[in-house]
């Protein structure tokens, strides 16, 4: 079973498990399923804005290294969104 499928199953079992959303985000990123990755990191930020923002920044650095400006911009937007959620709490 590939890691995207594995983490998809774990979030289905417990949708409030931040670590599962984190795993899905990075697994999808590794598979270059960027939309799925962004969705997973959005959920992570909803559950844990402070740690989620840190993880999204890490993912954003990985995307930036791929030199994909469209996805880099989308991840940067998500980073800003997560950072603002973390400051609200």
BELKAWO-V710052 format. One record per residue. SS is DSSP state (helix for helix, strand for strand, loop for the rest). PHI is phi in radians with two decimals (none if undefined). OMEGA is omega as a letter, one per 20 degrees, with the letter a starting at -180 (none if undefined). Layout:
{{SS;PHI;OMEGA} {SS;PHI;OMEGA}}
//
This chain:
{{loop;none;r} {loop;-1.37;a} {helix;-1.17;r} {helix;-1.12;r} {helix;-1.11;r} {helix;-1.02;a} {helix;-1.20;r} {helix;-1.08;r} {helix;-1.21;a} {helix;-1.18;r} {helix;-1.28;r} {helix;-1.20;r} {helix;-1.26;a} {loop;-2.42;a} {loop;-1.17;r} {loop;-1.79;a} {loop;-1.54;a} {helix;-1.02;a} {helix;-1.12;r} {helix;-1.20;r} {helix;-1.14;r} {helix;-1.07;r} {helix;-1.04;r} {helix;-1.13;r} {helix;-1.06;a} {helix;-1.26;r} {helix;-1.13;r} {helix;-1.15;r} {helix;-1.08;r} {helix;-1.07;r} {loop;-1.53;a} {loop;1.01;r} {loop;-1.74;a} {helix;-1.14;r} {helix;-1.09;r} {helix;-1.13;r} {helix;-1.12;r} {helix;-1.07;r} {helix;-1.03;a} {helix;-1.11;r} {helix;-1.21;r} {helix;-1.08;r} {helix;-1.11;r} {helix;-1.02;a} {helix;-1.14;r} {helix;-1.14;a} {helix;-1.46;a} {loop;-2.63;a} {helix;-1.08;a} {helix;-1.19;r} {helix;-1.22;r} {helix;-1.04;r} {helix;-1.08;r} {helix;-1.11;r} {helix;-1.20;r} {helix;-1.16;r} {helix;-1.08;r} {helix;-1.10;r} {helix;-1.10;r} {helix;-1.04;r} {helix;-1.11;r} {helix;-1.14;r} {helix;-1.14;r} {helix;-1.01;r} {helix;-1.15;r} {helix;-1.40;r} {loop;1.03;r} {loop;-2.04;a} {helix;-0.98;a} {helix;-1.08;a} {helix;-1.30;r} {helix;-1.01;r} {helix;-1.12;r} {helix;-1.16;r} {helix;-1.19;r} {helix;-1.09;r} {helix;-1.07;r} {helix;-1.15;r} {helix;-1.04;r} {helix;-1.06;r} {helix;-1.11;r} {helix;-1.15;r} {helix;-1.04;a} {helix;-1.21;r} {helix;-1.14;r} {helix;-1.13;r} {helix;-1.31;r} {helix;-1.22;a} {loop;-1.46;none}}
//
